């Protein structure tokens, strides 16, 4: 489903898919996911019993927050690179 959103984003913006534009998509995806995880962490009904990630995973430590960002960037780069080479 996320791959379809990336493909639609490339189509709508007119950007040529590549690892660089994919990284930009990954950065946007990370920004949206950071907001969603932060809001969900505050409103989850079991927030007292579970380890909530907070905004961008920052509540789980610096390595989690960096991994959250790096994971989104790598996904975007690989998607842009692969989608750009698709026939």
C-alpha positions in Angstrom: 0.0 0.0 0.0 2.8 2.4 0.8 4.5 1.6 -2.5 1.3 2.6 -4.3 1.4 5.9 -2.4 5.0 6.5 -3.5 4.2 5.6 -7.1 1.2 8.0 -7.1 3.4 10.7 -5.5 5.9 10.4 -8.4 3.1 10.6 -10.9 1.4 13.6 -9.3 4.6 15.6 -8.8 6.1 14.7 -12.2 9.4 13.9 -10.5 11.5 11.2 -12.2 11.9 8.2 -9.8 15.5 7.8 -8.6 17.2 7.1 -5.4 17.4 10.9 -4.7 13.7 11.6 -5.2 12.9 8.4 -3.4 14.9 9.7 -0.4 12.8 12.9 -0.5 9.6 10.7 -0.5 11.1 8.8 2.5 11.7 12.1 4.3 8.1 13.1 3.8 6.9 9.7 4.8 9.0 9.9 8.0 7.6 13.3 8.8 4.0 12.0 8.5 4.8 8.8 10.4 6.4 10.9 13.2 3.3 12.8 13.7 1.1 9.7 13.6 3.2 7.8 16.1 3.2 10.8 18.5 -0.5 11.3 18.4 -1.2 7.6 18.6 1.1 7.2 21.6 -0.8 9.9 23.5 -4.3 8.4 22.7 -3.6 4.7 22.8 -5.9 3.0 25.4 -3.1 0.9 26.8 -0.4 3.6 26.9 0.2 2.9 30.6 1.0 -0.8 30.0 2.9 -0.6 26.7 6.2 1.1 25.7 4.9 3.9 23.4 7.3 5.1 20.8 6.3 8.8 21.0 7.1 11.2 18.2 9.4 9.5 15.7 10.4 6.8 18.3 12.1 9.4 20.5 10.6 8.0 23.7 12.4 4.7 23.0 15.8 6.2 22.8 18.1 7.9 20.3 18.9 4.7 18.4 15.2 4.0 17.9 14.6 7.6 16.6 17.6 7.4 14.2 16.6 3.9 13.0 13.0 5.3 12.4 14.5 8.0 10.1 17.1 5.8 8.4 14.5 3.1 7.7 12.2 5.5 6.0 15.1 7.0 4.0 16.4 3.6 2.9 12.9 2.5 1.9 12.3 5.6 -0.2 15.7 5.4 -1.8 15.3 1.7 -2.8 11.7 2.3 -4.0 12.8 5.3 -6.1 15.7 3.4 -7.6 13.7 0.3 -8.4 10.7 2.1 -9.6 12.8 4.3 -11.8 14.3 1.3 -13.5 10.9 -0.4 -14.1 9.7 -0.6 -17.7 
